Amino acid sequence: MLILSRKIEEEIKIGDTITIKVLGIHEGQVRIGIDAPKDLKIFRSEIYQLIQKENADAAKVTKSEVESAAQMFKQKKNTVVK
């Protein structure tokens, strides 16, 4: 792990396209700004971990559960069309 010290308004560059800037420090919290390409996904780690868990849980769905959901979708679609 690389550890850097920065003061307010100082920046860190990651490659050619990412800049992290210290915006402020108040009561033990550091506010940072991240300038990165729009197609780059940036998450707080606790949110990223939650997404990973939900994806893993979704991958555990059984074939019968998928078939049941598909059948319910078809039934609902048929009642809406009529």
DSSP file (Angstrom, degrees, kcal/mol; ACC not computed):
  #  RESIDUE AA STRUCTURE BP1 BP2  ACC     N-H-->O    O-->H-N    N-H-->O    O-->H-N    TCO  KAPPA ALPHA  PHI   PSI    X-CA   Y-CA   Z-CA
    1    1 A M              0   0    0      0, 0.0     2,-0.5     0, 0.0     0, 0.0   0.000 360.0 360.0 360.0 132.7    0.0    0.0    0.0
    2    2 A L        -     0   0    0      2,-0.0     2,-0.5     0, 0.0     0, 0.0  -0.788 360.0-161.5 -88.8 129.3    1.3    3.4   -0.9
    3    3 A I        +     0   0    0     -2,-0.5     2,-0.3     2,-0.0     0, 0.0  -0.962  12.6 177.1-117.2 123.9    0.8    6.0    1.8
    4    4 A L        -     0   0    0     -2,-0.5     2,-0.5     2,-0.0     8,-0.0  -0.933  22.3-140.6-125.2 147.5    0.9    9.7    1.0
    5    5 A S        +     0   0    0     -2,-0.3     2,-0.3     2,-0.0    -2,-0.0  -0.911  26.5 175.5-104.4 135.3    0.4   12.9    3.0
    6    6 A R        -     0   0    0     -2,-0.5     2,-0.2     4,-0.1     3,-0.1  -0.978  19.5-142.6-137.4 149.7   -1.5   15.7    1.3
    7    7 A K    >   -     0   0    0     -2,-0.3     3,-2.3     1,-0.2    15,-0.3  -0.609  50.2 -64.0-102.0 169.0   -2.7   19.1    2.5
    8    8 A I  T 3  S+     0   0    0      1,-0.3    15,-0.2    -2,-0.2    -1,-0.2  -0.276 125.1  16.4 -55.3 136.8   -5.9   20.8    1.5
    9    9 A E  T 3  S+     0   0    0     13,-3.4    -1,-0.3     1,-0.3     2,-0.2   0.316  97.8 122.7  77.8  -3.9   -5.9   21.6   -2.3
   10   10 A E    <   -     0   0    0     -3,-2.3    12,-2.4    12,-0.2    -1,-0.3  -0.579  48.4-148.0 -86.0 154.8   -3.1   19.2   -3.0
   11   11 A E  E     -A   21   0A   0     10,-0.2     2,-0.4    -2,-0.2    10,-0.2  -0.761  15.0-149.0-123.6 163.0   -3.6   16.4   -5.5
   12   12 A I  E     -A   20   0A   0      8,-2.7     8,-3.1    -2,-0.3     2,-0.4  -0.998  18.5-148.0-127.0 133.7   -2.6   12.9   -6.3
   13   13 A K  E     -A   19   0A   0     -2,-0.4     2,-0.5     6,-0.2     6,-0.2  -0.868   8.3-167.5-104.0 136.6   -2.4   11.6   -9.9
   14   14 A I  E >>  -A   18   0A   0      4,-3.0     4,-1.5    -2,-0.4     3,-0.6  -0.959  64.8 -45.1-120.8 109.9   -3.2    8.0  -10.8
   15   15 A G  T 34 S-     0   0    0     -2,-0.5    -1,-0.0     1,-0.2     0, 0.0  -0.282  97.6 -53.6  62.2-154.1   -2.1    7.4  -14.4
   16   16 A D  T 34 S+     0   0    0      1,-0.1    -1,-0.2    -3,-0.1     3,-0.0   0.593 133.6  42.6 -92.2 -12.7   -3.0   10.0  -17.0
   17   17 A T  T <4 S+     0   0    0     -3,-0.6     2,-0.5     1,-0.1    -2,-0.2   0.491  95.4  73.6-119.7  -3.5   -6.7   10.2  -16.3
   18   18 A I  E  <  +A   14   0A   0     -4,-1.5    -4,-3.0    18,-0.2     2,-0.4  -0.955  47.0 177.4-122.3 129.5   -7.4   10.2  -12.5
   19   19 A T  E     -AB  13  35A   0     16,-2.4    16,-3.1    -2,-0.5     2,-0.5  -0.996   9.7-164.2-127.4 131.4   -6.8   13.0  -10.1
   20   20 A I  E     -AB  12  34A   0     -8,-3.1    -8,-2.7    -2,-0.4     2,-0.4  -0.971  12.2-170.2-114.8 126.9   -7.7   12.9   -6.4
   21   21 A K  E     -AB  11  33A   0     12,-2.8    12,-2.7    -2,-0.5     2,-0.7  -0.958  23.9-129.4-123.3 133.5   -7.8   16.2   -4.6
   22   22 A V  E     + B   0  32A   0    -12,-2.4   -13,-3.4    -2,-0.4    10,-0.2  -0.708  28.6 176.5 -78.4 117.0   -8.0   16.9   -0.9
   23   23 A L  E     -     0   0A   0      8,-3.0     2,-0.3    -2,-0.7     9,-0.2   0.779  56.9 -25.2 -94.0 -31.2  -10.9   19.4   -0.5
   24   24 A G  E     - B   0  31A   0      7,-1.5     7,-3.1   -16,-0.0     2,-0.4  -0.977  42.6-140.7-174.8 161.3  -11.1   19.8    3.2
   25   25 A I  E     + B   0  30A   0     -2,-0.3     2,-0.3     5,-0.2     5,-0.2  -0.986  29.7 162.4-135.9 123.3  -10.4   18.3    6.6
   26   26 A H  E >   - B   0  29A   0      3,-2.5     3,-1.7    -2,-0.4    -2,-0.0  -0.950  64.1 -20.3-149.2 122.4  -13.0   18.8    9.4
   27   27 A E  T 3  S-     0   0    0     -2,-0.3     3,-0.1     1,-0.3    -1,-0.1   0.875 128.1 -43.5  49.5  49.2  -13.5   16.9   12.7
   28   28 A G  T 3  S+     0   0    0      1,-0.2     2,-0.4     0, 0.0    -1,-0.3   0.478 115.7 111.8  81.3   1.7  -11.6   13.8   11.6
   29   29 A Q  E <   -B   26   0A   0     -3,-1.7    -3,-2.5     2,-0.0     2,-0.5  -0.897  52.5-153.2-110.6 140.3  -13.2   13.6    8.1
   30   30 A V  E     -B   25   0A   0     -2,-0.4     2,-0.5    -5,-0.2    -5,-0.2  -0.946   7.3-152.3-109.7 126.0  -11.3   14.2    4.9
   31   31 A R  E     -B   24   0A   0     -7,-3.1    -8,-3.0    -2,-0.5    -7,-1.5  -0.867  20.1-176.9 -97.2 127.3  -13.3   15.4    1.9
   32   32 A I  E     -B   22   0A   0     -2,-0.5     2,-0.4   -10,-0.2   -10,-0.2  -0.902  18.5-147.6-123.5 153.4  -11.8   14.4   -1.4
   33   33 A G  E     -B   21   0A   0    -12,-2.7   -12,-2.8    -2,-0.3     2,-0.5  -0.954  11.3-157.0-115.9 140.2  -12.7   15.1   -5.0
   34   34 A I  E     -B   20   0A   0     -2,-0.4     2,-0.7   -14,-0.2   -14,-0.2  -0.969   5.4-167.5-121.7 121.1  -12.1   12.5   -7.7
   35   35 A D  E     +B   19   0A   0    -16,-3.1   -16,-2.4    -2,-0.5    -2,-0.0  -0.932  32.8 140.1-106.6 112.7  -11.7   13.5  -11.3
   36   36 A A        -     0   0    0     -2,-0.7   -18,-0.2   -18,-0.2    -2,-0.1  -0.950  58.7 -71.4-147.8 161.8  -11.9   10.4  -13.5
   37   37 A P    >   -     0   0    0      0, 0.0     3,-1.8     0, 0.0   -20,-0.0  -0.273  44.8-122.1 -56.1 144.0  -13.4    9.3  -16.8
   38   38 A K  T 3  S+     0   0    0      1,-0.3    -3,-0.0     3,-0.0     0, 0.0   0.764 110.0  60.0 -62.7 -26.2  -17.1    8.9  -16.6
   39   39 A D  T 3  S+     0   0    0      2,-0.1     2,-0.6     0, 0.0    -1,-0.3   0.537  84.3  95.4 -81.3  -4.2  -17.0    5.2  -17.6
   40   40 A L  S <  S-     0   0    0     -3,-1.8     2,-0.4     2,-0.0    -4,-0.1  -0.775  74.3-137.5 -88.2 121.7  -14.9    4.4  -14.6
   41   41 A K        -     0   0    0     -2,-0.6     2,-0.4     2,-0.0    -2,-0.1  -0.659  20.9-172.0 -82.3 130.1  -17.0    3.2  -11.7
   42   42 A I        +     0   0    0     -2,-0.4     2,-0.3    -6,-0.0    -8,-0.0  -0.989   9.6 170.2-126.4 123.9  -16.0    4.6   -8.3
   43   43 A F        -     0   0    0     -2,-0.4     2,-0.2     4,-0.0    -2,-0.0  -0.938  40.0-108.7-130.2 151.1  -17.6    3.3   -5.1
   44   44 A R    >>  -     0   0    0     -2,-0.3     4,-2.4     1,-0.1     3,-0.6  -0.564  44.1-114.2 -66.5 146.9  -17.0    3.6   -1.4
   45   45 A S  H 3> S+     0   0    0      1,-0.3     4,-2.5     2,-0.2     5,-0.2   0.855 114.5  54.0 -60.0 -37.8  -15.6    0.3   -0.2
   46   46 A E  H 3> S+     0   0    0      1,-0.2     4,-1.5     2,-0.2    -1,-0.3   0.859 111.2  46.4 -66.9 -32.5  -18.7   -0.6    1.9
   47   47 A I  H <> S+     0   0    0     -3,-0.6     4,-2.4     2,-0.2    -2,-0.2   0.902 111.4  51.6 -72.0 -42.1  -21.0   -0.1   -1.1
   48   48 A Y  H  X S+     0   0    0     -4,-2.4     4,-2.4     1,-0.2    -2,-0.2   0.913 109.3  49.9 -60.9 -43.2  -18.7   -2.1   -3.4
   49   49 A Q  H  X S+     0   0    0     -4,-2.5     4,-2.2     1,-0.2    -1,-0.2   0.885 110.0  50.9 -63.5 -38.7  -18.7   -5.0   -0.9
   50   50 A L  H  X S+     0   0    0     -4,-1.5     4,-2.6     2,-0.2    -2,-0.2   0.912 110.0  49.5 -64.6 -42.8  -22.5   -4.9   -0.7
   51   51 A I  H  X S+     0   0    0     -4,-2.4     4,-2.5     2,-0.2    -2,-0.2   0.922 110.8  50.3 -61.3 -44.5  -22.7   -5.0   -4.6
   52   52 A Q  H  X S+     0   0    0     -4,-2.4     4,-2.3     2,-0.2    -2,-0.2   0.905 111.6  48.2 -61.0 -42.4  -20.3   -7.9   -4.7
   53   53 A K  H  X S+     0   0    0     -4,-2.2     4,-2.7     2,-0.2    -2,-0.2   0.927 111.8  48.8 -64.7 -45.1  -22.4   -9.8   -2.1
   54   54 A E  H  X S+     0   0    0     -4,-2.6     4,-2.4     1,-0.2    -2,-0.2   0.890 111.2  50.6 -63.3 -39.1  -25.6   -9.1   -3.9
   55   55 A N  H  X S+     0   0    0     -4,-2.5     4,-1.7     2,-0.2    -1,-0.2   0.914 111.3  47.9 -64.0 -42.2  -24.1  -10.3   -7.2
   56   56 A A  H  X S+     0   0    0     -4,-2.3     4,-0.6     2,-0.2    -2,-0.2   0.914 112.3  49.2 -64.3 -42.3  -22.9  -13.5   -5.5
   57   57 A D  H >< S+     0   0    0     -4,-2.7     3,-1.0     1,-0.2    -2,-0.2   0.897 109.7  51.8 -63.2 -40.4  -26.3  -14.1   -4.0
   58   58 A A  H >< S+     0   0    0     -4,-2.4     3,-1.3     1,-0.3    -1,-0.2   0.833 103.1  58.7 -65.8 -32.0  -28.0  -13.5   -7.3
   59   59 A A  H 3< S+     0   0    0     -4,-1.7    -1,-0.3     1,-0.3    -2,-0.2   0.660  95.9  65.3 -71.4 -15.1  -25.7  -16.0   -9.0
   60   60 A K  T << S+     0   0    0     -3,-1.0    -1,-0.3    -4,-0.6    -2,-0.2   0.425  71.5 125.8 -86.9   0.7  -27.0  -18.7   -6.5
   61   61 A V    <   -     0   0    0     -3,-1.3     2,-0.1    -4,-0.1    -3,-0.0  -0.363  60.4-124.4 -63.4 136.3  -30.5  -18.6   -8.0
   62   62 A T     >  -     0   0    0      1,-0.1     4,-1.9    -2,-0.1     5,-0.2  -0.377  15.2-114.5 -81.6 161.2  -31.7  -22.0   -9.0
   63   63 A K  H  > S+     0   0    0      1,-0.2     4,-2.6     2,-0.2     5,-0.2   0.888 117.3  53.7 -60.4 -41.0  -33.0  -23.0  -12.4
   64   64 A S  H  > S+     0   0    0      1,-0.2     4,-2.4     2,-0.2    -1,-0.2   0.862 106.5  52.3 -65.4 -34.9  -36.5  -23.7  -11.0
   65   65 A E  H  > S+     0   0    0      2,-0.2     4,-2.3     1,-0.2    -1,-0.2   0.898 110.9  47.5 -65.9 -40.0  -36.6  -20.2   -9.5
   66   66 A V  H  X S+     0   0    0     -4,-1.9     4,-2.5     2,-0.2    -2,-0.2   0.922 112.7  48.7 -65.8 -44.3  -35.7  -18.6  -12.8
   67   67 A E  H  X S+     0   0    0     -4,-2.6     4,-2.3     1,-0.2    -2,-0.2   0.898 111.5  50.1 -63.1 -40.3  -38.3  -20.7  -14.6
   68   68 A S  H  X S+     0   0    0     -4,-2.4     4,-2.3     2,-0.2    -1,-0.2   0.916 111.6  47.6 -63.4 -44.1  -40.9  -19.8  -12.0
   69   69 A A  H  X S+     0   0    0     -4,-2.3     4,-2.3     2,-0.2    -2,-0.2   0.896 111.3  51.3 -64.4 -40.4  -40.1  -16.1  -12.4
   70   70 A A  H  X S+     0   0    0     -4,-2.5     4,-2.4     2,-0.2    -2,-0.2   0.902 109.5  50.3 -63.6 -41.0  -40.2  -16.3  -16.2
   71   71 A Q  H  X S+     0   0    0     -4,-2.3     4,-2.4     2,-0.2    -2,-0.2   0.918 110.5  49.0 -63.8 -43.8  -43.6  -18.0  -16.0
   72   72 A M  H  X S+     0   0    0     -4,-2.3     4,-2.3     1,-0.2    -1,-0.2   0.895 110.8  51.2 -62.7 -39.5  -44.9  -15.2  -13.7
   73   73 A F  H  X S+     0   0    0     -4,-2.3     4,-2.7     2,-0.2    -2,-0.2   0.918 110.0  49.2 -63.3 -44.4  -43.6  -12.6  -16.1
   74   74 A K  H  X S+     0   0    0     -4,-2.4     4,-2.3     2,-0.2    -2,-0.2   0.906 111.5  49.4 -62.0 -42.4  -45.3  -14.3  -19.1
   75   75 A Q  H  X S+     0   0    0     -4,-2.4     4,-1.7     2,-0.2    -1,-0.2   0.917 113.1  46.0 -63.6 -43.3  -48.6  -14.5  -17.2
   76   76 A K  H  X S+     0   0    0     -4,-2.3     4,-1.7     1,-0.2    -2,-0.2   0.908 111.9  51.8 -66.3 -42.1  -48.4  -10.8  -16.2
   77   77 A K  H  X S+     0   0    0     -4,-2.7     4,-1.9     1,-0.2    -1,-0.2   0.896 108.9  50.9 -62.3 -40.6  -47.4   -9.8  -19.8
   78   78 A N  H  X S+     0   0    0     -4,-2.3     4,-1.2     1,-0.2    -1,-0.2   0.852 109.9  49.3 -66.8 -34.9  -50.4  -11.7  -21.2
   79   79 A T  H  < S+     0   0    0     -4,-1.7    -1,-0.2     1,-0.2    -2,-0.2   0.815 110.9  49.8 -75.5 -28.4  -52.8  -10.0  -18.9
   80   80 A V  H  < S+     0   0    0     -4,-1.7    -2,-0.2     1,-0.2    -1,-0.2   0.867 108.0  53.4 -74.6 -37.1  -51.5   -6.5  -19.6
   81   81 A V  H  <        0   0    0     -4,-1.9    -2,-0.2     1,-0.2    -1,-0.2   0.843 360.0 360.0 -68.0 -35.1  -51.7   -7.0  -23.4
   82   82 A K     <        0   0    0     -4,-1.2    -1,-0.2    -5,-0.1    -2,-0.1   0.482 360.0 360.0 -64.7 360.0  -55.4   -8.0  -23.4
